[in-house]
Amino acid sequence: MRRRKKSGPRRPSRKEHQLCAQVREVVNLTLAEASIENLASAWCPEVRPAPSSQRLMVVVEVGPGDDPDEVRALLQRLSGHFRAEVAAAIHRRNTPELFFQVVLPGQPT
């Protein structure tokens, strides 16, 4: 008997969860080391596959006084630096692409 495919979004595998946790840790360390004023209060509460582990959605929460659009533009400019930091920290043949979603405190992701 064949298994029937489930409809709806695919659940991330254990390895994808592990990769997302590693990337979240690296992004938080990189944000903490950044000497850029707009990133001073930013932190990463979540990283999730988008739609697979080759592309990751990095959720960055900013302080209430920060402009999310400015922070998003800054993160996009620095995405190469973040990706290089991730590549140095994880052991994979291909480093995933990083996409940023900037949210305010308490805002759903």
Phi, psi and omega in degrees: 000132181274146176283141178272133178292136178279142175272159180104181184291148181282139178278135177295144179282173178299319180294322177294321176298318180297315179297316180298321178294319178296316181294319178301318179297315180295317180297317179296320177296318180293320177295321180293327180278345183293135179257030180261129186304317183294340181259005185299321182258005183280145174208163185250105178277341187204143169228134181220153177296142182219083356270349179229184183284357175282337177228127182240136175268117180258115179271124180241125178261132181248166179290162182297336181271354183270146178274115182302325180293320178295317180295319179299316179296319179295317178296322177296320178294327182267007185300326177296321178294316178298318181294322177295320177295320178295317180299323180288334185266331182253160181244087178221153179295317180241131177278132182292153173285144181247131175237141188249136172239122182257128180232158175270160179304134179081354180279134179293149182266000000 
